[in-house]
Every structure is written in structure tokens, then in C-alpha cells.
Amino acid sequence: MSEDSAYNSFELMACAASRVFEDKRSVLVGTGLPIVCAVLAQKTHAPNLLIVFEAGGVGAQIPVIPISVGDSRTACRAVMATGMDYVMSTAQLGYIDYCMLGAAQIDPYGNINTTVIGPYAKPKVRLPGSGGGNDLGSLCWHQIVTMQQDTRKFVEKLDFLTTPGYLGSPQGRENAGLPRGTGPYRVVTQLGVMGFEPSSGRMKLLATHPGVSVAQVRASTGFQLVIPDEVAVTEPPSAEELSILRTEIDPTGIVLGRGRGEQEPSARAIAVKPTPLPD
Amino acid sequence: MSLKILDRGSGELLGWHEPDEQRSWILANKSREMKDKRTTVSAAIASFVQDGNLIAMGGFGHDRVSMVSVYEMIRQKKRHLVLAGKTAVHDSDLLIAGGCVDKVEVAYAFGHELRGLSPASRRAVESGQVKISGEISNAGFQWRFKAAAMGLPFMPCRVMIGSDTFNHSSSVVIEDPFNSGPICLVPACYPDVAIIHVHRCDIYGNCQIDGITIEDFELARAARRLIITTEKIIPNDMIRDEPCRTSIPFFLVDAVVDAPYGCHPGNMPGLYYFDEDHIAEWLSVSRTSEGVESYLAKYVYGVKDSDSYLKLVGGVEKMKRLKDLELIGNHPSGPAQRCETA
């Protein structure tokens, strides 16, 4: 592998997660890596991806990564600059296909925690809370999460259930009163890509990243992960994807720079194709 | 037939009034007279922000926030404030660090989005100096303001259900009387004071906002007292030439403060981007209480007016750089989000 094509785990996650988005769909993105993924998709295979931000930016053509999901870049060359009520109502109405979120903890049903680590009354770490996360995870058709995978983050029981996944069963969401047909879709980490088993609502391994073994993924998961007979291998980032990430989307490395200095993973790979959305 | 309550969150109910009580308060306290409301930031904060008030900052934590008011609240040593943590970022981090805040209702707080967590706020909340009244989601907070803006006691919505965010909120889940499924009701929230920074307004408080409006369209009506700080004061004729551009009308507004660059180091759409160097300095020094004190001594207590503040943070040259950064990616043939037209 040449010097140019070496990549870090954040760049790999960004590329793998961006490929989940289909063109001509809509996405509400959370702060950080999710923005990078959506913008990368828009600049590569999904030029007609409608990127929407909770604070009111609709259909922006984003020049460089926004620092905030409410900063002016989220409405740059947009089709509409509106407010949170409008955007969240639109999601509640069913217009938003995907949301992409980060998380501090995730459980087997794709429920996520962004509120506290440790007991709620006396937390070890106080995190920012739901923000728009609960809303996005409740209202968008497909919930995608990007986060680091290890046994402290992939846990059997969350310290706090900030944002609903399948709650505890495939019907859990609908029984609770959340919009029918919505739910967790993909979880993209530095190790691989996970989906969910329809019969149980539990997380299932779909693909490992180049150089990562199934055993390694299992050892980095604090709950029983569904492992199918065939597990795909992620296509490594292309030179084009890396160039767009480094020179256009995140030139200062504010998001992707965090993973720099890691060993480069390498292996032959095949692409993971996302399940198409219903028409 | 009675309404069936299925579940009730344990969060403290803040900022709620009976709709008729709110109507009476508005009748008694909000003038419909179109009068000159210009004042100084110190007079506005002294008149309308009382210790113990529930405060909601307009904008989005570090986007189009009235930092000039935040500094003034710290300077005037406002105490025991309760904060609507409706995406509380740099604004609330400073207020908390300045000792002004006792309690926060959290949708998003103690964080700085891409920059990570806020050391000063985290220290305050993890040590118990700042209490949390409850959790909520961003849409939940937005719809609390929307219910208030409509003069209603609550708003039905389909968020928070099934989560601990709901369990720690002041919301309820009821059986929907139309289809019998569970539906969440968020209670109206009428902050005692909202402070909103805008691009331009006239002397009466008719305001234009460029770019996204975030929650301010509803928040302006939800709040009992409303302070406007503005980049620019424009003639009333300019408002009347394009009335479709008014997002906040004068009768909601209690004070108008002329405050160019009043959002620094935050991002003001079309005018200036984040001053990342300045924010990085804050996030670095605020790791210790001593660092917080020296920052506040230098940039808040030690500053006599906004001109000296702007000079201290880099002056005209810095502001020009922040404007260049702001304009990246905007179409060369037209002004960015119309901000240059007025």
C-alpha cells in the first residue's frame, strides 16, 4: 500500500458508514463523525443525498465540516433555512429516511446512551445528554450509529437509555408508541459493520474491516453478538474517498485527526451493500 | 370519561404557568406600544434578569448567541439562575463557570459539540455545584416552547417514549384519545427571560434573522421577558419594505441592545465564523478553577466596554479573518444568506 492510501480508523469508519447511505434519500445528522459520513456520501456516490440538520439547515451543499449542527455551514447553499420545529416535525411526519448518531454506550437492541457513565445520581462522567439524538432515533426510518467498539461501550445493560433502539424486542418500539417501521439499521465501528436480526431485534455482525477477525469483534463486544455463517469484509477506503476527506471535508483533522498514528489495516476486501429501503 | 395517564417522568416541572395565568400576566405586563426600546446591555440585564430566573438563550449554544449578555450577567454577578439547557454550549459553559447557575434542565449541556466536553461545566455538575432538574430532548424542549408560544398547556409528540430521557423528564405519556396508542405530552415552558441575538432590528424591536432560526421563532413568544441584542439597528422603513422577513415583532420585545460582534467567539451566520483560537484558549484554561478566574478577570471583569473587548480579542483584523472563514463555500455571485444586504 502506498503512502497516500494509508488511513486511520476514523477515516475507515467514515468511508464504511458513508456507503450505507443510498442516493436520493434524506438524512438527519448528529454532531461529529456523522456529519463527515453524510458529506462524504454526498461528494461521492450519493450526490442527491438530502442532508438535514436539526437546528434548521435543509439541503445544504457543505463545503467543509461544520463544527456545530447549528452553524452557518449547515445552511450553506441550502434549499431552506428554517428552525428546529420545522425539521423535527418533518421527521415526525416521516420524511427523513436516515439519522446518524454517535454514542458512548450501545446495547444489543441498538439502544444508546449519551447521558451519563455511572449511576445517574452520581455519575462518573456527565455527558451532554440527548440533544437531538432521542428525537432522531425516535422519528427517522433508519437509525445508524458510528462509534468505537470495545467491551466498555458495547454493553449488555446501558447506564442510561438516552435514545431508543428496539428497546427489548422487535416490537418494542411500536408497543411503546414510537412510529411504526422505524428502528436501528447499522452500527459502524473501527472493527466492522453491524446490522440487526429481524426475528430478535438483536445486533448482528455483517462485515469486518480489512485485517479484523470475527473473534476480535466478538472479544470487543460486551454482549452476545449474532454471528452469521458468512461475514463480509469491508472495502478499504479508496484514494478518492481519502482525498475528499482530507482535503475538502476535514482539512484540519478536527474529527478524523483523532485516529492518526494508528497502524494501517490492510487486507483484500469486498464491499458491503446496504439493504435497499422500500420504495 | 377520563384521560388515561400511562406514565409520568420524574423531572421537575420548570417554567410552567396556567394558560389563563399567562394571558393575564401578558395583559398586565407587555405593552403593545411601538416605542424606542434601545438601552445598554448593563441596563437591560439589570432590569430584566432577576436572581433565580429561568433563562433561555436564543440561538444554538455557540451559534447566534448573545455572548455580550452572558458576559454582562457574569459581570453583574447574577445568581441562582435556572438554565433551559436547550443546546447549551459556550453560552452556558461561561454562565456556569461564572457562578451564575444553580440548575439546568438538560437537552444538551456540558459539551462543546465537535470540540468535546466542557471542562468547567462538567466540574460543576459532577461536583454537585450545579443540579439537574431533569432530562429532555431537543425537540421536546422546542415543543415545550411551541406549546407556550401557542398559549397551550402542553404539546403532544412522539419523542422520548420508552427511554430514560422520558423517565427523567417532566413529561407524561397518555393514551391517545383518537387512536388509543401511547403519546407523549410535553408541558409548556415559559422562561422568565429569553435573550436572543439577531442580525438586525429597528429601535422598536422588529427583528430580522438571517439563516436558520433554530428555536427562536417560538422562544420569542414563550418567554415572559425578551431582550434582543443586535448586530445592527436599521430604520423601521426597512422592516416595512420586507415584512415577510420579520421573525420577531416589536410587541414581544422588552429591550433592544446595539451589539455588533455580540456573538463573539460564536458563529454569526453570514458575518463571522467561530473564533476557534479563542474558544480553544477557554477550553484549555477552564480545566482549572484558577484558569477560569484568570480568563474571567481578563475578558469579562477587566473589560470596560465592547470596543475594548473586541480590541482584546484581536480587533478589526481578527474580525476580518473570521468573516473570510464564514464565507467559505458560499456562492460567489450572491451574498451569504443575504447578510450583506442591510
Interface residues (C-beta under 8 A of the other chain):
Chain A: T31 G32 F53 E54 A55 G56 G57 Q61 I62 P63 V64 I65 I67 S68 V69 G70 D71 S72 R73 T74 A75 C76 R77 A81 T82 G83 M84 D85 M88 Q92 N111 T115 Y120 P123 V125 R126 L127 P128 G129 S130 G131 G132 G133 N134 D135 S138 L139 F160 L161 T162 T163 P164 L167 G172 R173 A176 G177 L178 P179 I254 V255
Chain B: G59 F60 G61 H62 D63 G85 T87 V89 V106 A107 Y108 A109 F110 G111 E113 L114 R115 L117 R122 V125 E126 E135 I136 S137 N138 A139 G140 Q142 W143 K146 C157 R158 V159 M160 I161 G162 S163 D164 T165 H168 V173 G181 P182 I183 C184 D210 G211 I212 T213 I214 E215 D216 F217 E218 N267 M268 P269 G270 Y273 F274 E276 E326 I328 G329 N330 H331 A336 Q337
